[in-house]
Amino acid sequence: MKQTPRMSTDRHGSDELKKIRVHLWNRWRLYVEVLAVALLLSCFTTAASAANVFRAQVTINRGSKPADDNSNVVVWLTPQDQPPLTAPAEPRHFRLVQKNKKFEPHLLVIPIGSVVEFPNEDPFFHNVFSLYKGKKFDLGLYESGSSRSVRFDRPGVSFVFCNIHPQMNASIVVMTTPYYGISGKSGEVELKDVPNGKYRLQVWFEGASAEELQAAAREVTVGPDTAVASVRLHQLFEGTMPHKNKFGQDYPADHSYQPHQR
């Protein structure tokens, strides 16, 4: 008879202990959740404060005078303390359309590993090829309404032409960095979300010499107070880049091929 109250007391103490344990566990879980949120917000704040907008101002000279149009200059930053980007398993897709005996757009900048489609929207055949630097390929003859594609798995500049129509040309620049842009008519370029650090600044322009492009490259440090980078280039030619056909021969004389005029 004396054991019954003791069992009731033990059961009551056990229930109270369980309640205390549950309460402590809930308090601990709440603490961990609050700490995780605080750390996450701290990471976002740090990342936001470390992301910068890098600006460049491009000026193109034609002869001794500044040009009215400073567009189509590619500007990019390569991190000095990170390996270059490699081709991803799932490539991005782009289009370089053949229409009205032109490539549209004339300049295409893509990350390495991307696939470029070359649809023929003209009512006649085209033969797209590239045998200069960059990615070399020859898509052969294909008719109106059809398309062929190329995966660009190496960095650099690919000059793209048509073996039938010499006035057709385009440039594809393949990047191993996410920080790149193309100048507009005013020559302004903005590269957003660039983290603090040291980079190599490089530029490319179809009408500039290789020596001038190399001289324009430099080391820069990106931070909240980074000054606008000034880039000045000289245009050596206007219109279609001088080139041979895919056999390394001149185009037939009956084509209206005027490489230095627009």
Order of alpha helices (4+ residues) and beta strands (2+ residues): alpha-beta-beta-beta-beta-beta-beta-beta-beta-beta-beta-beta-beta-beta-beta-beta-beta-alpha-beta-beta
